[in-house]
Amino acid sequence: MPISPFLLETPRLLLREFNPADASSLLALNADPEVLRYTGDVPFADLTAAQSFVQGYDQYARHGYGRWAAVAKTGGEFLGWCGLKYHPDTAETDLGFRFLRTCWGQGYATEAAQACARYGLVELGLPYLIGRVMLENTASIRVLEKVGFKYWKSLDFEGQPGACYRLEHGFENLPYPT
């Protein structure tokens, strides 16, 4: 039996490691100024830069997890990404997500974030997860809160007022679509 390339499955999404074919999709995702509005990131300069990012992405090998491509279960198209990122400076793991603007308001971020949070806390046994967000990014704050994250503390987010949300064990008792 072949091993599935997908790490996580939700009712509408499959999540997997980035692969070279994702470079053009990541380029398009990060080319949208509205997608990057609250991230502090800059767009990839070109396809070569996006390809270099994918080729150099070492989080899976270094930490056993990372950001994962989110693809539609039906059709298989790239919709964005969601996943975990280890921050060695604070020894914390952050949950993040980014989806194409055409996917906004459809619950994909919440669905993916819930699956990734469950994976981090239950499967990996992490003590807690954080979610960092600019205060102006009310949509991402709503996603974090729907998943069960609670406001923890204020922070500087790329020079803007921000907040850090936190999700601890006990999450596994929240309702989850199967």
C-alpha positions in Angstrom: 0.0 0.0 0.0 1.5 3.4 -1.0 2.1 6.0 1.7 -0.1 9.1 1.4 1.8 12.4 0.8 -0.9 14.0 3.0 -0.2 14.5 6.7 -3.6 15.9 7.7 -7.1 15.6 6.3 -10.1 17.7 7.1 -13.6 17.6 5.6 -12.5 19.7 2.7 -8.7 19.9 2.8 -5.6 17.8 2.5 -2.4 19.2 4.1 1.0 18.1 3.0 4.6 19.2 2.9 5.6 21.8 0.3 7.0 20.4 -2.9 8.7 22.0 -5.9 5.4 22.2 -7.8 4.1 24.6 -5.1 6.5 27.4 -6.0 4.3 29.1 -8.6 1.3 28.9 -6.2 3.3 30.4 -3.3 4.5 33.1 -5.7 0.9 33.9 -6.6 -0.3 33.8 -3.0 2.4 36.2 -1.8 2.0 38.5 -4.8 -1.4 39.6 -3.5 -0.9 42.7 -1.3 -4.1 42.0 0.6 -2.8 38.5 1.6 0.4 40.0 2.9 -1.2 43.1 4.5 -0.9 41.9 8.1 2.0 39.6 7.8 5.1 41.8 7.7 6.3 39.7 4.8 7.3 40.9 1.3 6.4 39.1 -1.9 8.8 36.8 -3.6 10.8 38.7 -6.2 10.1 36.1 -8.9 9.5 32.4 -9.5 13.2 31.6 -8.8 12.9 33.1 -5.3 9.8 31.1 -4.6 11.6 27.9 -5.8 14.5 28.7 -3.6 12.2 29.1 -0.6 10.6 25.7 -1.2 14.0 24.0 -1.8 15.5 25.5 1.3 12.5 24.9 3.6 14.1 22.8 6.2 11.5 22.9 9.0 10.2 19.4 8.5 13.7 17.9 8.9 14.8 20.2 11.7 11.7 20.2 13.9 9.5 17.4 12.6 6.8 19.8 11.5 6.3 23.1 9.6 3.9 25.0 7.4 1.9 22.6 5.1 0.3 23.2 1.7 -3.4 23.2 2.0 -5.0 21.7 -1.1 -8.7 21.1 -1.9 -9.8 17.5 -1.4 -11.9 17.9 -4.5 -9.8 19.0 -7.5 -6.5 19.1 -5.6 -5.9 22.8 -6.2 -3.5 24.8 -3.9 -5.6 27.0 -1.7 -2.9 28.3 0.7 -0.9 27.0 3.7 -1.4 26.3 7.4 0.9 24.8 10.0 3.3 25.0 12.8 6.6 26.9 13.1 9.1 26.5 15.8 10.7 29.7 17.1 14.1 28.8 18.7 14.5 32.2 20.3 11.4 31.6 22.5 11.2 27.8 22.3 7.6 28.2 21.3 5.6 26.8 18.4 3.4 29.2 16.4 0.3 28.2 14.4 0.0 30.2 11.2 -2.1 30.2 8.1 -2.4 32.0 4.8 -4.9 31.4 2.0 -5.6 32.8 -1.4 -8.1 35.7 -1.2 -10.6 33.8 -3.3 -10.7 31.3 -0.3 -11.4 33.9 2.4 -14.7 33.7 4.3 -15.3 30.1 3.5 -13.9 28.5 6.7 -10.8 27.0 5.2 -8.4 28.8 7.6 -10.4 27.7 10.6 -10.7 24.1 9.4 -7.0 23.9 8.6 -6.0 25.6 11.9 -8.1 23.3 13.9 -6.5 20.2 12.3 -3.0 21.7 12.8 -3.6 22.6 16.4 -4.9 19.2 17.2 -1.9 17.6 15.5 0.6 19.8 17.5 -1.0 19.3 20.9 -2.3 15.7 20.6 0.0 14.0 18.1 3.2 15.9 18.8 2.5 16.4 22.5 3.5 20.1 22.5 2.5 21.8 25.8 0.9 24.7 24.0 0.8 26.6 20.8 0.8 30.4 20.2 -0.7 32.5 17.4 0.8 35.9 16.8 -1.3 38.5 15.0 -1.5 42.2 14.2 -4.4 43.8 16.2 -5.9 45.1 12.9 -6.1 41.6 11.6 -9.5 40.9 13.0 -10.2 38.0 10.6 -7.2 36.0 11.8 -8.0 36.8 15.4 -11.5 35.3 14.8 -9.9 32.2 13.3 -7.7 31.7 16.4 -10.6 32.3 18.8 -12.8 29.8 16.9 -10.1 27.2 17.3 -9.9 27.8 21.0 -6.9 30.2 21.4 -7.2 32.8 24.1 -5.6 36.2 24.3 -2.3 35.8 26.2 -0.3 39.0 25.9 0.5 42.1 23.8 3.5 42.2 21.5 5.2 44.2 18.7 4.3 42.5 15.4 6.6 43.8 12.7 6.5 47.3 14.2 2.7 47.2 14.6 0.6 46.6 17.7 0.0 42.9 18.0 -1.2 40.2 20.3 -0.2 36.7 21.1 -2.9 34.1 21.6 -2.3 30.8 23.3 -3.9 27.3 23.1 -3.1 24.7 25.8 -4.0 21.1 26.3 -7.7 20.5 26.8 -8.2 21.5 23.2 -8.7 17.8 22.4 -12.0 18.1 24.2 -13.4 20.7 21.8 -15.8 19.6 19.1 -14.1 18.6 15.9 -15.6 17.5 12.6 -14.8 14.0 11.8 
